[in-house]
């Protein structure tokens, strides 16, 4: 049997036939698709809608043509309802008119209409250039001013000459916001001006409109605490030398406790209180009747805040009122809420004057005053009246009837009265004191950097003889501002020297009696006052002690303080505040009593005299960091729902 063989020619013919069949098949497929597309596009649609959404229009087209729709609900539902009408139009025409102005496009694939967002094409954005300069209401250019487009983060900062330049997208309703520390925020609409001239106003509120708390200035209308504010002009009208006395004149609750034992001693810091006095605690005054301490353990003493930093009452006592801008007393729970339990006795907040921008100033202030002792309130009896009062009171009566009833030194005292002895001891240790105070202030700088130098000297003589207090200080101040950031630093050096003598308190004179001799027969001071029969101890003549002996009581201190503060206004309502303070103080004391003093008895055989020296070094480091947010939220009460009457 012979096999049939297939030649190469036959295989080639079959392959060509297969390829031909495939070409015909593909052609038929393309023709059918084209016919389908043509049939979809050729179908005519007639629709009419009133206030219809895009989904409703698509649904009606689907019903009339049978095409399907594919789209994103988020892309379609955001468009407002509209009126739509078309008659005898194909699907392409209907979709083009339906999607006009919506930013959507479509394409038809296999009897499916695909709706999608148009692809963004690169467009040329028109831009505008904003330029100009910023100055204050005095005509001085302001560097470091922040300029921003409202509602965006686009902005710039004015240069050292106060000029600025900013490129922004060109569009309507652009508002420029200008902000600077110490200035009111200003908003200006941009109307394609070639150059802007912006004038900013100082953010200076009247003292009767704000309450200075040491942390922030609060609108008085929104401050709920009890406070009293004193501005600089009112303060200087009352006193140009004593800050504490001036505060007492304005705030009835601020009281200075008088101490007749110390009299008018310039080296004695007065005891003050705001919210009454407490019986708890131990005062330095109670521990030592002659103490010239600062009453540091006094439980009634209020807290003093100077430029945001806590200081001692002695610092305020020695302060020059000319450097004060305002004083605010906080007296209730509002102060405790800000400063804590340490201010349970109230707070005295003092703000010093700051240098003004754009000015170089040299100021000198000098005060010369005289302080005269006033004893008019003491209506005391003279020597004769004093002795007669004691006799009638039975002070000299004898307990033994056989003895002369007038014993116990009565006749010795009567002899002094008859010879003309009538000593008014209260006035013997007093004098008319002359005081002088000198202050020099030099300040200047621009808005971004301000500086100041302070020099001061104060010499105070006490009304008590041989008492004085000298105080000298020097300080350097710098204030750096840029945009919403402010950094302040002040370095202060203070020198103090206090001079006094033993046996020189007012109480050393007030207990002496008018029939005691002050002078001997030669007209000189007696060393010891005479001892009457029946009297115990030996009386020392204080005038002899302070005039003829070398006794002294000296004290003083050197103090260096560095106060650094930072204020950063992050946004309109968010603020960061930081403070850091270092105080270094060296205090000395030197007390010497002359061995020849009449207060020592020569019969004891002991070595007389007293010498006491003391030195104290103290370093205080204090710091705080706080983040504060303040905003006002408007609350609108929704109207009440109507009441449905009950069914009968």
DOMARZA-686934 format. One record per residue (C-alpha): residue in three letters; x negated, y negated, z negated. Coordinates in steps of 0.2 Angstrom, whole numbers, padded with zeros to 4 digits, always signed. Each point is the difference from the previous one (the first is absolute). Last residue first. Layout:
ALAXYZ...
***
This chain:
UNK+0292-0329-0358UNK-0017+0001+0008UNK-0014-0008-0010UNK-0007-0017+0007UNK-0016+0002+0009UNK-0013-0013-0007UNK-0011-0008+0013UNK-0019+0005-0002UNK-0010-0013-0009UNK-0011-0012+0010UNK-0018+0005-0001UNK-0011-0009-0012UNK-0015-0009+0008UNK-0017+0002-0009UNK-0015-0010+0006UNK-0016+0007-0006UNK-0014-0012-0005UNK-0017+0006+0000UNK-0015+0000-0012UNK-0014+0013+0000UNK-0015-0002-0012UNK-0016+0011+0000UNK-0010-0003-0016UNK-0019+0001-0004UNK-0007-0005-0017UNK-0016-0003-0008UNK-0009-0005-0016UNK-0017+0001-0006UNK-0005-0008-0017UNK-0018-0002-0006UNK-0003-0006-0018UNK-0016-0005-0009UNK+0001-0005-0018UNK-0013-0009-0010UNK+0001-0005-0019UNK-0011-0009-0011UNK+0003-0003-0019UNK-0011-0010-0012UNK+0005-0004-0018UNK-0008-0009-0014UNK-0004+0004-0018UNK-0013+0012-0007UNK+0008+0005-0017UNK-0005-0007-0017UNK+0018-0001-0005UNK-0002-0017-0008UNK-0002-0010+0016UNK+0018+0003+0006UNK+0002-0001+0018UNK+0015-0010+0008UNK-0011-0016-0004UNK-0010+0004+0015UNK-0019+0000-0002UNK-0001+0017+0009UNK+0007-0008+0015UNK+0013+0011+0009UNK-0003+0006+0017UNK+0012+0008+0013UNK-0005+0004+0018UNK+0011+0008+0012UNK-0003+0006+0018UNK+0011+0007+0014UNK-0006+0007+0016UNK+0014+0003+0013UNK+0001+0010+0016UNK+0017+0000+0009UNK+0003+0010+0016UNK+0016-0001+0010UNK+0008+0010+0014UNK+0017-0003+0008UNK+0009+0008+0014UNK+0017-0004+0008UNK+0007+0009+0015UNK+0016-0007+0008UNK+0015+0007+0010UNK+0015-0011+0004UNK-0006-0010+0014UNK-0013+0013+0005UNK-0018+0004-0006UNK-0001-0016-0010UNK-0017+0003-0008UNK-0005-0009-0016UNK-0017+0004-0008UNK-0007-0007-0016UNK-0017-0002-0008UNK-0003-0008-0017UNK-0018-0001-0006UNK-0003-0007-0017UNK-0016-0005-0009UNK+0001-0005-0018UNK-0013-0008-0012UNK+0006-0002-0018UNK+0000-0011-0016UNK-0001-0001-0018UNK-0008-0011-0013UNK+0004-0002-0019UNK-0012-0012-0009UNK-0008-0004-0017UNK-0014-0012+0000UNK+0006-0009-0016UNK+0003-0018-0004UNK+0015-0005+0011UNK+0011+0015+0001UNK-0003+0006-0018UNK+0002-0017-0008UNK+0017-0003+0009UNK+0006+0018-0005UNK-0003-0004-0019UNK+0000+0017-0008UNK+0011+0003-0015UNK-0007+0011-0014UNK+0010+0014-0008UNK+0014-0001-0013UNK+0009-0016-0006UNK+0005-0002-0019UNK-0012-0014-0003UNK-0003-0009+0017UNK-0014+0005+0012UNK-0006-0014+0010UNK-0003+0002+0019UNK-0016+0006+0005UNK-0013-0009+0010UNK+0007-0017-0003UNK+0000-0011+0015UNK-0010-0016-0003UNK+0007-0017-0007UNK-0012-0001-0014UNK+0012+0004-0014UNK+0004+0016+0009UNK+0012+0002+0015UNK+0015+0011+0004UNK+0007+0000-0017UNK+0015+0012-0003UNK+0016-0009-0004UNK+0008+0003+0017UNK-0001+0019-0001UNK-0008+0012+0012UNK+0010+0013+0009UNK+0002-0009+0017UNK-0019-0003+0002UNK-0007+0018+0002UNK+0017+0004+0009UNK-0005-0011+0014UNK-0015+0011+0004UNK-0017-0007-0002UNK-0008+0010-0014UNK-0012+0008+0013UNK-0006-0010+0015UNK+0006+0000+0018UNK-0006+0001+0018UNK+0007+0009+0015UNK-0010+0003+0016UNK+0008+0007+0016UNK-0007+0004+0017UNK+0011+0006+0014UNK-0006+0007+0017UNK+0014+0004+0013UNK-0001+0010+0016UNK+0016+0000+0011UNK+0004+0011+0014UNK+0015+0000+0011UNK+0004+0012+0015UNK+0016-0003+0011UNK+0006+0011+0014UNK+0016-0004+0010UNK-0010-0008+0015UNK-0017-0005-0007UNK-0003-0008-0016UNK-0015-0002-0011UNK+0001-0010-0016UNK-0017-0004-0009UNK-0002-0008-0018UNK-0015-0005-0010UNK+0001-0004-0018UNK-0010-0010-0013UNK+0005-0003-0018UNK-0005-0010-0015UNK+0008+0000-0018UNK-0005-0009-0015UNK+0009+0001-0017UNK-0002-0011-0015UNK+0001+0000-0019UNK-0011-0011-0011UNK+0015-0010-0007UNK+0017+0008+0002UNK+0009-0010+0014UNK-0009+0012+0011UNK-0011-0007+0014UNK+0003+0007+0018UNK-0012-0001+0014UNK+0006+0008+0016UNK-0011+0003+0016UNK+0005+0006+0017UNK-0006+0005+0017UNK+0011+0008+0013UNK-0005+0005+0018UNK+0012+0005+0013UNK+0001+0010+0016UNK+0012+0003+0014UNK-0002+0012+0015UNK+0013+0004+0013UNK+0010-0016-0002UNK-0015-0011+0000UNK-0012-0005-0014UNK-0001-0012-0014UNK-0002-0002-0019UNK-0010-0010-0012UNK+0007-0003-0018UNK-0008-0009-0014UNK+0007-0001-0017UNK-0005-0010-0016UNK+0008+0000-0017UNK-0003-0012-0015UNK+0006+0001-0018UNK-0002-0013-0013UNK+0005+0006-0018UNK+0006-0012-0013UNK-0005+0007-0017UNK+0005+0012-0013UNK-0008+0008-0015UNK+0005-0014-0013UNK+0017-0002+0007UNK+0009+0014-0010UNK-0010-0005-0016UNK+0009-0016-0004UNK-0011-0004-0016UNK+0008-0010-0013UNK-0014-0004-0014UNK+0003-0017-0007UNK-0007+0000-0017UNK+0017+0004-0008UNK+0002+0015+0011UNK-0017+0007-0004UNK+0004-0002-0018UNK+0017+0008+0002UNK-0009+0015+0007UNK-0012+0002-0014UNK+0015-0003-0012UNK+0010+0014+0007UNK-0015+0013+0000UNK+0009+0014-0008UNK+0007-0010-0015UNK+0015-0011-0002UNK+0010+0008-0014UNK-0013-0004-0013UNK-0002+0015-0011UNK+0011+0005-0015UNK+0015+0005+0012UNK-0011+0014+0008UNK+0006+0005+0018UNK-0007-0017+0007UNK+0009-0009+0014UNK-0011-0006+0014UNK+0010+0008+0014UNK+0016-0005-0008UNK+0009-0006+0016UNK+0000-0017-0007UNK-0019+0000-0001UNK-0002+0007+0018UNK+0012-0014+0007UNK-0010-0013-0010UNK-0017+0006+0008UNK+0007+0000+0017UNK+0008-0017-0001UNK-0016-0007-0007UNK-0011+0008+0014UNK+0012-0005+0014UNK+0015+0010+0006UNK+0000+0008+0017UNK+0011-0004+0015UNK-0008+0010+0014UNK+0009-0003+0016UNK-0010-0015+0003UNK-0016+0009+0001UNK-0004-0002+0018UNK-0018+0003+0006UNK-0005-0010+0015UNK-0005+0009+0016UNK-0008-0011+0014UNK-0001+0003+0018UNK-0011-0002+0015UNK+0005+0010+0016UNK-0010+0001+0016UNK+0005+0008+0016UNK-0011+0000+0015UNK+0005+0007+0017UNK-0010+0004+0016UNK+0010+0005+0014UNK-0004+0008+0017UNK+0017+0003+0009UNK+0005+0012+0014UNK+0008+0013-0012UNK+0005-0005-0018UNK-0009+0008-0014UNK+0011+0009-0013UNK+0007-0007-0016UNK+0001+0012-0015UNK+0015+0011-0003UNK+0004+0004-0019UNK+0012+0014-0005UNK+0004+0000-0019UNK+0008+0016-0004UNK+0011+0006-0015UNK-0002+0009-0016UNK+0003+0017+0007UNK-0013-0003+0013UNK-0010+0015-0004UNK+0015+0011+0003UNK-0001-0001+0018UNK-0005-0014+0012UNK+0014-0001+0013UNK+0015+0008-0010UNK-0006-0008-0016UNK+0001-0017+0008UNK+0018+0003+0006UNK+0004+0006-0018UNK-0001-0018-0007UNK-0011-0015-0001UNK-0009-0004+0015UNK-0009-0017-0001UNK-0006-0008+0016UNK-0014-0013+0002UNK-0004-0009+0017UNK-0014-0008+0010UNK-0013+0000-0014UNK-0018-0008+0003UNK+0004-0016-0008UNK+0006+0009-0016UNK-0019+0004-0004UNK-0001+0016-0009UNK-0008+0002-0017UNK+0016+0006-0009UNK+0005+0011+0015UNK-0017+0010-0001UNK+0003+0001-0019UNK+0017+0008+0003UNK-0009+0014+0008UNK+0002+0004+0019UNK+0010+0012+0010UNK-0003-0001+0019UNK+0013-0005+0013UNK-0006-0018+0002UNK+0000-0002-0019UNK+0011+0012-0010UNK+0002-0004-0018UNK+0009+0013-0011UNK+0010-0006-0015UNK-0007+0001-0018UNK+0012+0007-0013UNK-0010+0016-0005UNK-0016-0011-0005UNK-0014+0012+0002UNK-0010-0012+0011UNK+0003-0015-0011UNK-0013-0009+0010UNK-0012-0001-0015UNK-0005-0015-0010UNK+0002+0009-0017UNK+0000-0010-0016UNK+0014+0009-0008UNK-0007+0017+0005UNK+0011+0015+0002UNK+0017-0008+0002UNK-0006-0012+0014UNK-0006+0015+0009UNK+0018+0006+0001UNK+0005+0017-0005UNK+0015+0010+0008UNK+0018-0001-0003UNK+0010-0014-0007UNK+0005-0007+0017UNK+0002-0018+0005UNK+0012-0007+0013UNK+0001+0003+0019UNK-0012-0014+0005UNK-0015+0000-0012UNK-0016-0011-0003UNK-0014+0000-0013UNK-0012-0013+0003UNK-0018+0003+0005UNK-0011-0008-0013UNK-0016-0008+0005UNK+0008-0017+0002UNK+0005-0001-0018UNK+0015-0011-0003UNK+0005+0008-0017UNK-0007+0017-0003UNK+0010+0003-0016UNK+0015-0010+0007UNK+0004+0013+0013UNK+0012-0005+0013UNK+0009+0014+0010UNK+0001-0005+0018UNK+0017+0004+0007UNK+0006+0005+0018UNK+0019+0002-0002UNK+0003-0018+0003UNK-0009+0000+0017UNK-0004-0017+0007UNK-0010-0008-0014UNK-0007+0016-0006UNK-0009+0003+0017UNK-0008-0017-0002UNK-0008+0004-0017UNK-0007+0016+0007UNK-0008-0009+0015UNK-0009-0013-0010UNK-0010-0013+0009UNK+0010-0010+0012UNK+0016+0002-0010UNK+0018-0005+0003UNK+0000-0008+0017UNK-0013+0012+0006UNK+0012+0015-0002UNK+0014-0008+0009UNK-0011-0004+0015UNK-0007+0017+0000UNK+0016+0010+0000UNK+0008+0008-0015UNK+0011+0015+0002UNK+0011+0008-0013UNK+0006+0018+0001UNK+0014+0012-0006UNK+0002+0014+0012UNK+0012+0003+0015UNK-0010-0006+0014UNK+0010+0000+0016UNK+0005-0019+0000UNK-0018-0004-0006UNK-0008+0007+0016UNK-0014+0011-0006UNK-0018-0005+0002UNK-0011+0016-0002UNK-0010+0010-0013UNK-0004-0014-0012UNK+0018-0003-0003UNK+0002-0017+0008UNK+0018-0004+0001UNK+0006-0010+0015UNK+0012-0014+0004UNK-0004-0012-0014UNK-0019+0001+0006UNK+0004-0006+0017UNK-0004+0012+0014UNK-0016-0002+0010UNK-0001+0011+0015UNK-0010-0013+0010UNK+0007-0004+0017UNK-0006+0007+0017UNK-0001-0011+0016UNK-0001+0009+0016UNK-0005-0008+0016UNK+0003+0012+0014UNK-0008-0002+0017UNK+0007+0004+0018UNK+0017+0003-0007UNK+0009+0016+0007UNK+0015-0002-0011UNK-0007+0009-0016UNK+0012-0001-0015UNK-0009-0005-0016UNK+0001+0009-0017UNK-0010-0008-0014UNK-0005+0008-0017UNK-0003-0013-0013UNK-0019-0002-0004UNK-0010+0005-0015UNK-0007+0016+0009UNK+0004-0002+0018UNK+0014+0006+0012UNK+0005-0005+0017UNK+0014+0010+0009UNK+0003-0002+0019UNK+0017+0003+0007UNK+0003+0007+0017UNK+0018-0001+0006UNK-0003+0003+0019UNK-0014+0010+0008UNK-0018-0002+0006UNK-0011+0013-0009UNK-0012-0008-0012UNK-0018-0007+0002UNK-0005-0009-0016UNK-0012-0015-0002UNK-0004-0009-0017UNK-0007-0016-0006UNK-0003-0005-0018UNK-0018-0005+0002UNK-0007+0016-0009UNK+0011+0011+0011UNK+0019+0003-0002UNK+0005+0018-0002UNK+0009+0012+0012UNK+0016+0009+0003UNK+0009+0015+0007UNK+0007+0011-0014UNK+0018-0003+0005UNK+0016-0007-0007UNK-0005-0018+0001UNK-0015-0003+0011UNK-0015-0003-0011UNK-0011-0015-0005UNK-0011+0002-0016UNK-0008-0016-0005UNK-0019+0002-0004UNK-0005-0017+0004UNK+0011-0015-0003UNK-0003-0017+0008UNK+0003-0015-0011UNK+0013-0012+0005UNK+0007-0003-0018UNK+0015+0010+0003UNK-0011+0015+0004UNK-0007+0005+0017UNK+0002+0014+0012UNK-0006+0000+0018UNK+0006+0005+0017UNK+0001+0015+0012UNK+0013+0012+0006UNK-0004+0009+0017UNK+0014+0008+0010UNK+0001+0017+0008UNK+0010+0008+0014UNK+0000+0018+0000UNK-0005+0009+0017UNK+0010+0016+0002UNK-0006+0017+0000UNK+0015+0011+0004UNK+0010+0008-0013UNK+0008+0016+0005UNK+0019-0001+0001UNK+0009+0009-0013UNK+0009+0016+0005UNK+0016+0007+0008UNK-0002+0017+0009UNK+0015+0003+0012UNK+0001+0019+0003UNK+0006+0008+0016UNK-0017+0008+0003UNK-0010-0016-0005UNK+0008-0017+0001UNK-0010-0015-0006UNK+0004-0014-0013UNK-0006-0017-0007UNK+0003-0009-0016UNK-0005-0017-0005UNK+0018-0005-0003UNK+0001-0014+0013UNK+0008+0011+0014UNK+0004+0017-0007UNK+0018+0001+0006UNK-0003-0009+0017UNK-0015+0012+0004UNK+0010+0015-0006UNK+0015-0003+0010UNK-0010-0004+0016UNK-0010+0016-0002UNK+0016+0010-0003UNK+0009-0006+0016UNK+0013-0014+0000UNK+0018+0001+0004UNK+0005-0014-0013UNK-0010-0006-0015UNK+0006-0009-0016UNK-0009-0002-0017UNK+0005-0010-0015UNK-0013+0001-0014UNK-0005+0008-0017UNK-0016-0005-0007UNK-0016+0009+0002UNK-0008+0010-0014UNK+0009+0016+0003UNK-0010+0004+0016UNK-0019+0002-0005UNK+0004+0007-0017UNK+0012+0013+0008UNK-0014+0006+0012UNK+0006+0005+0017UNK+0004+0014+0012UNK+0016-0001+0010UNK+0008+0014+0011UNK+0008-0002+0017UNK+0018+0006+0003UNK+0004-0015+0011UNK+0016-0007-0008UNK-0001+0007-0017UNK-0019-0004-0002UNK+0003-0018+0005UNK+0013-0002-0013UNK-0011+0007-0014UNK-0014-0011+0006UNK+0011-0015-0002UNK+0005+0005-0018UNK-0018+0003-0005UNK-0004-0018+0006UNK+0013-0007-0011UNK+0016-0008+0006UNK+0008-0016-0004UNK+0013+0001+0014UNK-0004+0013+0013UNK+0003+0003+0019UNK-0007+0015+0010UNK+0000+0005+0019UNK-0014+0012+0005UNK-0005+0006+0017UNK-0010+0016+0003UNK-0014-0003+0013UNK-0013+0000-0013UNK+0004+0017-0006UNK+0003+0007+0018UNK-0016-0007+0005UNK-0009+0008-0014UNK+0008+0016+0004UNK-0004-0001+0019UNK-0018-0004-0004UNK+0000+0015-0011UNK+0007+0011+0013UNK-0012-0007+0013UNK-0015+0003-0011UNK+0006+0018-0003UNK+0003+0004+0018UNK-0018-0007+0004UNK-0007+0011-0013UNK+0009+0016+0008UNK-0006-0005+0017UNK-0018-0001-0005UNK+0001+0016-0010UNK+0007+0009+0016UNK-0014-0007+0010UNK-0013+0006-0012UNK+0007+0018+0000UNK-0001+0000+0019UNK-0018-0005+0001UNK-0004+0014-0012UNK+0009+0013+0011UNK-0010-0006+0015UNK-0016+0002-0009UNK+0003+0017-0006UNK+0005+0005+0019UNK-0016-0006+0007UNK-0011+0009-0013UNK+0007+0017+0006UNK+0012+0011-0008UNK-0003+0019+0002UNK+0013+0013+0003UNK-0005+0017-0006UNK-0001+0014+0012UNK+0007+0017-0005
***
